[in-house]
């Protein structure tokens, strides 16, 4: 293996950790050290809180690849949704505060230097005391810190309350079968938010991702150092190579194959450089984003005029061709990791056009399936519904031969 496959992931991880360390050191100096005096209780408490913050941030970054039990994952998800934006807002606000800090200090210094009338018999009294400069510095630091904290809290609250409501069961939508059998985890569910993937581009506003899992609800059977710091082979994942089935009857209007299955990424260290290349993939067009894919023009009253796309398919696995009629449950291809995919999964979406570059997303509802919304202990049956975010589901679609 080349040095880029070994040293580069460690270098990226080290740079991320150094950046986090620098951010928390900066927070300590501005929010703890500058606003308190040496040896004060606040400085000791603040140092502990900043240390806990650093530990929490690292834990949140490692939680995804570790795939902890559902209860722990849910707690970490809620914590991450609040703390990580708060940390970003707070750091940004403090950096903006660097522009205000010298102006406030200069204003207070001018006010302190201005002559003031002396009381009777006050000739010879000092105009300032030795601790005035320190007091002004702490006063300014506290003002900037309080303002930054208020901005961070407001920004985090606005982001949480401003998230659009997701698609709910009973919405007018195209009714389809799930495109697989077995156990799968739901990501980017339109039941959580719309657009589900954060964008309306490529007809993905109501799209949903499915990741194959084992009986323990884990996406891969093993972990290694590469899980947390580098890329991993797609064959390691439960999803890879599983059959992808037609979710409805119709005619194939697009079938693309030949895009490679690239390495999978679960670690934040590997995801950062991958995300930096997102714009370049968008410029390359549909095939760079969708990878190997199949688009079906749905037939029947419920899906007339709608198109369903299944993307990120395994290279060389597409079994159908343009113009071919398919039926619900017929195998189309295998699950892969081609295109804009961080790990093997099935991305499914319904659109108003067969051209992904101009299509608009349409809502969809899934026929009968079992759902584990909160871990492997409790399940429920659902029909004509949208599975929840991070739920594990089992389809009852019967596979059919082509």
N, C-alpha and C positions, 0 to 999 in steps of 0.2 A: 504494500500500500504506500502511496506517495506521501510526502510530508504534509500536503494539504489535507489529507484524510486523517492525519493523526495530530500534528502540531497545531494546525490552524484552528480546529475546534477548541483546543485548550487555550489558545491565545485569545479567541473570541470570548470564551467564558471568563478568562482572567480580566479582560478589559471591562466586561459587564460588572464583575465583582468590584473592580477598582472604581468604576463610576458610582456604584451604589455606596461604596465606602466614602468617596469624596462627597457625595450628596449628604450623607448622614453626618459627616464631620462638619460640613458647612452648616447644617441645621443646628448642630450642637453649639457651634460658635455664635450663631446669630440668635437662636431662640433660648439658649441656656446661659452661655458664658457672658454674652454682652448685656443681658438683662439682670444679672445678679452679681453679688460680690463674692469673692473667693471664700470658701468655707461655709457659705450660707446653706440652709436646708434645701432651698430651691435648686441650687446648683447640683447638689448630690442627687436629688430626686430626678431632675432633668436629665442627668447623665444616664441614670438607670432607664428612663423612658426612651431616650434615643437609642440605647443599646437594644432594648426590647423591640423597638421599631425596626432596626436593622435586621434582627433575627426573624421577625415576622415577614419582612419583605423577601428575604432569601427563601424562607419556608414556602411562601406563596408561589415563588418562581419554580420551586422544585415539586410542588404538589401535583401539577398536571402529569408529568412523566411518571410519578410514583403511583398514581391511581390508587389513593387510599380508600378505605371503606366508605360507603355512600354517606354515612352520617358525618364523617370527618370532611369529606369532599364538599358537602353542602355547606358546612360551617366555613370552610376555607373560601368557597365561592362567594358567600355573602361578605366575608371579611375583605376579600380581594376587591369586590365591587365597590366597597367604601374606602378602604385604606389606600389602595394604589392611586386612584384619582386624587384623593386628598393629599397624598405625598407629592404628586406632580403639581397640583395647584399651589401648594404651600411653597415648594421650591421656586416655582415661577414667580410667585408674588414677592418672595424675599429678594430674588434677583432684580425685580423692578424696584424694590425698596432701596436698592443700592443707589439709584438715581436721586431718591428723596433724602437719603440719610445726610449727605454733606450739606444740602440746602437747609434742612432743619437745624443742623448743628450751627451753621453760620448765622441763621436767624437768632437762635438762642444766645450765641456769643455776642452778637451786636446788642441785644437787649441787656445782657449782663454788663457790657462795657459802657452803656449809656449812663451819664451822671445822674444822680438822684439827690434830692435835697436831704441835707443832714439834719438830724435832730439837734436841738439846742445843746451846746456843749459837746457836740460830736466830732469836733475837729480832731484829726489825727486817727480816726477809726478806719480800719481797712475796708475797702469797697467790696472785696470778695474774699472768700475763705479758700483754703487749700483744696477742699473737696468739691468745689463748685463744678469744675470741669468734668470730674468723674460723674457727678450727679446728672449733669446735662447729657453726658454720653448715654448713661443708663436710661434716662427719660426718653431720649430719641429711639434707642434700641427697643424699649418696651412699646412705644407707639408704633413702630414699623412692624414688630412681631405681632401685636394685636391686630393690626390692619391686615397683615398677610394671613393670619389664622382665620379672620372673619371672611376674607375673600375665598380662601380654600374651602371653608365650610359651605359658603353660599354656592360656589361652583359645583361642588360635589352633590349638594342637595338638588340643584337645578338639573344636573345631568341625570340623577336618579328619577326625578319626577317628570322629566321631559321625554322619557323613553316612550315611543308610540305603543299603543296597545296591540296585542297580537291577534291573529286570526283565531276565532273561537269555534267550537263545534256548533253546527247549525248554520254557519255562514254559507251563502250561496257559492258553490264551488263545484269543480269537476270531481266526480266520484271515481276512485281508482282502487285497485288492489295494491298491496305492498309488493315491491319488485324483488322479493327474495323469500326464502324460508329460513328458519332458525332464529337465533337471538341476535339483536342489533341494538346499539345505543344511538339515541337521537341527539344530534347537535344542530345548532342554528335553526331551531324549530320556529315556524311562523306562529306557533301558539305563544311564544315568548315576546317576539317583536316583529314588526314589518317596517322596512325591508329586513328579512331574516338574516341576510348576510351583510347588512349595513349598506347596501347599494342596490339601485334599480338596474344597473348595467347588465347586459347579456340576459335579460329576462329573469333575473334571479330574485325578484322581490319576495316571492313566496316559496323559495326553494328550501329544501331540507336535506341534511346530510345524515347518512346512516353508517355507523362503524360496527362491524361484526365483533361480537364478544363471545367468550366461552361461558361455561356454566357458573363461573365465579364473577361474571360480568366484567371481565378484563379484556382489553383490546389486544393484548399480546401475552404470551405465556411466560415470558422471562424478562429480566432487567439486567443491564450491565452498565459500565461506565459510559458507554455510548448513549444510553437512554437519557442521561442528564447533561452530556457535554457535546455530543456529536450527532451524526446521522446514523440510521440503522437500515438494514436491508428490508425491502417491503415484504419479503417472504416470511419475516418474523411475525407478521400481524395476522390475526384470525381472519380478517376480511379478505385478505389477498387470495384470489383464485376462487372465491365462492361464486356460484352461479347468480347472474343477474337476469331476472325474468321480466317479461312484458307486463306492465301494470294495467293494460287495457287492450281491447281489440283495435286494429287499425292497419295502416299502411306505412311502411318505413319510407321516410322522405329524405333522410340523411343517415349515412353510416360511414364513419371515419375511423381508420385504424392506422397503425404504423408509428404512433408517438411512443417514445420509450417510457418505461416505468422507472422513475427516478428514486433515489434514496428517500426514506421517510425521516420525518423530524418530529420529535416530541419535546426536545429540550428548548428552552428559551434561547440558549446560546446558539443553537443551530437555526432557530426561527428568525432571529434578528437579521442576519445577512440575507436570508431568503426573502423576507418582506421588503428589503431594500431593492430587490429586483422585480417587485410587483409591477411597477410602471412599465418596465421594458417588456414584460409578458403581455400586458394589455395592448401595447403598440404592435406586437406581433400578430394579434388578431385572435379569432375564435379558437383555432386549433391549439394555440399555446395556452389558452385558459381552460378549455373543455377537455383537452387531450383526446383520447379515443372516445367516441360518443355515438349514440344512436338517437335519432329523433323520429317519433311516430306521430302521424296524423290520426287522431282518434276518430273512431266511427261510433255510431250509436247516438241516441238523442242527448244523453248527458254530456258527451264530449265533443259534439259536432262543432267544428271550427276551432278546436283547441289542439295543441301539440304538446307532447310530453317528451322531455329530454332526459337521458341517463348518461352521465359523463364520468370521466376519470377511469374508463374501463381498461382492463389489462391488455397490454400490447399483444396483438396476434390472436385475440380471443373472440373478436366480433364474428358472429355466425350468420348475420343477416345482411341483406343488400338493399339498395334503394329500389322501390317499387314492389317489394315483397310484402305480402299480407301476413300479419302475425295475430295471434290470439292470446288472451290473458293467461299468464303462467308459462308461456313459451320462453325457453332460454334464448337470450339475445347475445350474451357475452359473459365474461368473468369480471369480478371486481378487481380493480387495479389501482395504480398510483400515478397515472399519467396526467399531464396538464398542470394546472394550478392546484396541486393537492399536496398537503403536508404529510398525510399518511393514508394508506389504502382505505377507501370508503366509497359508498355510492352517493352521488349527488343527483337529486331528482328535482325537476321543476316542470310546471305547466305554463305554456305561453300562448299568445295570440298569433304567433308567426313561427314558421319553421326556421327563420333566419335569426340566430341567436344575437347577432350584432345589432338588430333593431327591435327585437321582440320585447313585449311587455309581459311581466309575470301575472299569472292568474292563480287564485286560491284553489286548493285541492283538499279533499277529505278522503280518508282511507277506510276501506271496508274492514270487516271483522279482524281484530287482533287482540292479543293479550298484552297488558302493559304493567310493568313494575315501576311505579313512579318514585318510589323512595327506598330502593334497595331490593335485594333478592328474596326478602321474606314475604312481602305482601304484593299480590297482583290483582288485577281486575280486567274484565272483558270490556272492550269498547267496539263501537261500530259507527261508521261515518263520522269520524273524529280526527283531530290532529293530535298526535302524541306530544307530550310535554318535553321541555328541555331536559336533557340528561336522563330521560326515562329509558329503560330497556324494554324492547317490545319483541313479540314473537308473532310472525305472520302465519295465517292459515291458507295462504295462496297455494293451490295445488299445482306443482310443476307439470308442464305438458311438453311433449316432444314436438319439434318443429316439423 
